Amino acid sequence: MTKTARRLIADLPTLASLDGTELVTVEINGRKYQVPLIDIGGLPRTGTTELTLTDLTNLATLSTADGKWSKVGPEVRLYGTLQSSSLGSVSGAIYIGGLPFAASTGSWSYGSLVVGRATGLAITAGQVVTGYINTTVSANHMGLQLWDSAAGTTAMQASEWSADGRIFFSLTYLTDED
């Protein structure tokens, strides 16, 4: 094959190999190569979402409610910050809403929350804020938890979140949507 013929073939956006596999052109260090297109379970998707702080009945007033998510296949990653300016009528166990996708309902699908920083909370020094999605309660909300018991975590209460409470977090969970 001549150099010109190779260049013309490499300039095509996609080709099909003899066995029917779709090929795509990639360029590395100025040279073009034909490689098989591999399905990795969906292309990455990204977006933003407006988060809520709730007891599943009432909503707190938030001054910051930013969430950014990415999704590949069934895995969703959500990064966010919440800051309240008033809890209003929120009482009892508290949850973060505004998840971009409903969580999967499988027994392995609880997801997990990591809080990197928190301010303005009414908790005891040494207690750690965490959370998970309990789909028997809601597939669209993440329950906040505290590591505050010798037996493990307990539901974080509105009384443990001050009017100006704030958290920075990341959450990973699975959804049934591909």
Backbone hydrogen bonds, N-H to C=O, Kabsch-Sander energy under -0.5 kcal/mol:
donor,donor_aa,acceptor,acceptor_aa,energy
6,R,2,T,-2.3
7,R,3,K,-2.0
8,L,4,T,-2.2
9,I,5,A,-2.3
10,A,6,R,-2.6
11,D,7,R,-1.4
12,L,9,I,-1.3
15,L,23,L,-1.4
17,S,21,T,-2.3
20,G,17,S,-1.7
23,L,15,L,-3.3
24,V,35,V,-2.8
25,T,13,P,-1.4
26,V,24,V,-0.5
26,V,33,Y,-2.6
28,I,26,V,-0.5
28,I,31,R,-3.0
31,R,28,I,-2.0
33,Y,26,V,-2.9
35,V,24,V,-2.6
35,V,33,Y,-0.6
37,L,22,E,-2.8
38,I,36,P,-0.6
40,I,38,I,-0.7
45,R,71,K,-2.4
47,G,69,W,-1.9
49,T,67,G,-2.3
51,L,49,T,-0.6
51,L,65,A,-1.8
52,T,97,G,-1.8
54,T,95,Y,-2.6
55,D,58,N,-1.5
60,A,53,L,-2.8
61,T,86,S,-2.6
62,L,60,A,-0.5
63,S,83,Q,-2.4
64,T,83,Q,-1.8
66,D,81,T,-1.3
67,G,49,T,-1.3
68,K,79,Y,-2.9
69,W,47,G,-2.7
70,S,77,R,-2.2
71,K,45,R,-2.6
72,V,75,E,-1.8
75,E,72,V,-1.8
76,V,173,Y,-3.2
77,R,70,S,-2.8
78,L,171,L,-3.0
79,Y,68,K,-2.8
80,G,169,F,-2.4
81,T,66,D,-2.2
82,L,167,I,-2.1
83,Q,64,T,-2.5
84,S,165,G,-2.3
85,S,61,T,-2.9
86,S,61,T,-1.6
90,V,87,L,-2.3
94,I,156,M,-2.1
95,Y,54,T,-3.0
96,I,142,M,-2.7
97,G,52,T,-1.9
97,G,95,Y,-0.5
98,G,140,N,-0.6
99,L,140,N,-1.0
103,A,139,A,-3.0
104,S,174,L,-3.0
109,S,106,G,-1.8
112,S,172,T,-1.8
113,L,131,G,-1.9
114,V,170,S,-2.9
115,V,129,V,-0.6
116,G,114,V,-0.6
116,G,168,F,-2.2
117,R,168,F,-1.2
119,T,166,R,-2.4
122,A,160,E,-2.0
123,I,121,L,-0.5
127,Q,124,T,-2.2
128,V,147,W,-0.7
130,T,145,Q,-2.5
131,G,113,L,-0.6
132,Y,143,G,-1.8
133,I,110,Y,-3.1
134,N,132,Y,-0.7
135,T,133,I,-0.8
137,V,134,N,-2.2
138,S,134,N,-2.2
141,H,138,S,-0.6
142,M,96,I,-2.7
143,G,132,Y,-2.2
143,G,141,H,-0.5
144,L,94,I,-2.2
145,Q,130,T,-3.0
146,L,154,T,-2.6
147,W,128,V,-2.6
148,D,146,L,-1.5
148,D,152,G,-0.7
149,S,152,G,-1.4
152,G,149,S,-1.3
154,T,146,L,-1.9
156,M,144,L,-2.4
158,A,92,G,-2.4
160,E,157,Q,-2.1
161,W,158,A,-1.7
162,S,120,G,-1.1
162,S,160,E,-0.5
165,G,162,S,-2.2
166,R,119,T,-2.7
167,I,82,L,-2.0
168,F,117,R,-2.4
169,F,80,G,-2.8
170,S,114,V,-2.2
171,L,78,L,-2.6
172,T,112,S,-1.8
173,Y,76,V,-2.4
175,T,74,P,-2.2
